[in-house]
């Protein structure tokens, strides 16, 4: 068993480290880097006005101070937490199953999980959040039998750090609370036996008390770039979750037969889960007995997130990547109960093969959101001494700033003339010291309705367009234009 576990760990590590630098840092990753360079006080202050809590950025700050802030180094933090998650997936699986082959199946499916590989190669908090949520669940489960101070302390620690990492960790904490209520309500456990866990849940909320005002403010105002979905679109979003889980986020760029396979996989998994649930609740098996309730760690977050996504469109495979291990556990749980061993093995081989195809699809698409390397290379090829760069929105310039700090570009740090396109152009109009000016406009910005008029507005101010190129990275186009004043001639490239 130890040798098999070692092989799985090696496989997991190789798949997550392979080609880890080939894809450029997209904007969210650059934002993580930019914020991690600040003091802890500023990180906390800035995240209070953002959409995520501060813990990941603080961890990244000290990680880059210990090592460095190269793309490889920062992404290795996510790889590490993804690997550490194996510890808890193994321990939780051992609690649920007494058959080693089922535990091995789950670990292997996690090793080749396209979604987990995808997010373990991002400078973002998702892998850290997965690790912390798994730790929370593990210490929650073992505290029913051993509510020692150590186990309860670790349960509180992992839970608090998880909800200070990502708000969707609350779905895990909420599921744990529901399980506690159900155990007492069904008399599976006496209140006196679970009292320490109830106190622990109270303490978790107590430690989060300083951040609750920020949490409620951010949740209430929502995220303006997330649209309201119709019930039809919400259903499609729900189905896409399973497609992404097993065939990667990039399956949409594949031929039609891959789309057909993704649809088949989705309906197959849903049919299997619904059939199993029907048999489960029509049998004499009790949900709150013998760790059967671990399936709730998949179903409850999925249902809540699905409801949330109606009001605010979210990529479920991103925010619910934390429940992928519980989906795998649930599938093996029902397979063990309602399928013969040969069918369970066949199902595992099928899912392993599909996930392996998903890994292949993930790696054959060597691009990511906002591919600024191509844009930077284009500007460098046409750059002349004295040129200045303006990015709209202004924070898109952080990508150039990152590469400049790492001596990977000679381009200057972009200038900031305002906080929207009107302010930028008004400032240009009032200045006489500007010669040649590059303007990069990212149409994924919320306020892009005036971008199309930028060229005509610059021409009205006396500028002449000398270069113009449009890039089409995911999720939207980026337009790059160079403007010069008529009197500026004989430009010399560096």
Buried (B, 14 or more C-beta within 10 A) or exposed (E): EEEBBEBBBEBBBEBBBEEBEEBBBBBBBBBBBBBBBBEEEEBBEBBBEBBBBBBBBBBBBEBBEEEEBEBEBBBBBBBBBBBBBBBBBBBBBEBBBEBEBBBBBBBBBBBBBBBBBBBBBBBBBBBBBBBBBBBBBBBBBBBBEEBEEEBBEBBBBBBBBBBBBBBBBBBBBBBBBEBBEBBBEEEBBEEEBBEBBBBBBEBBBEBBEEBEEBBEEBBEEEEEEBEEBEEEBBEEBBBBBBBBBBBBBBBBEBEEEBBEBBEEBBEBBEEBBEEBBEEBEEEEEEBBEEBBBBBBBBBBBBEBBBEBBBEBBBBBBBBBBBBBBBBBBBBBBBBBBBBEEEEBBEBBEEBBEBBBBBBEBBBEBEBBBBBBBBBBEBBEEBBBEEBBBBBBBBBBBBBBBBBBEEEEBEBBBBBBBBEBBEBBBBBBEEEEEBBBBBBBBBBBBEEBEBBEEBBEBBEEBEBEBBBEBEBEBBEBBBBBBBBBBEEEEEBEEE
